[in-house]
Amino acid sequence: MGKAKNFRMGTDKIDFNEKMIGKTVAIEDRDNNFIGLVESVIDEERLRIRNIKTQETFIASIYDIRAV
């Protein structure tokens, strides 16, 4: 039998999301629609995004982020 993979709860998603830091994305939710830059990862499902036009920072769900 092979070795069992050592899963780190949640950190695999965070590691994947960290690859988006510095990328330009579109935010599309019911309150906001803008182009922004990913600044950091908050948790498994949320990223901190800076609006390119206004320089305001928002926390957005990964489900509201689209590639540009």
C-alpha positions, 0 to 999 in steps of 0.5 A: 500500500502507498503512503496516505497523502498528508492533507492540510485542511484548507491550505491547498485552496489558499495556496492556489488563491495566492497564485492570483496575487498581482493579477488583474480581475473583474469583480461582478457581484450585486453591489460592485462591478469593476476591474481590480488587482488582487492584493492578498488572500483573506481565507479559502473563499475571499480575496482583497481586491484594489479597484484600479480606478478608485484605489479603494480596497474591497474584500470579494468572494472568489465566486464573484471574481472573473479573469480579465 
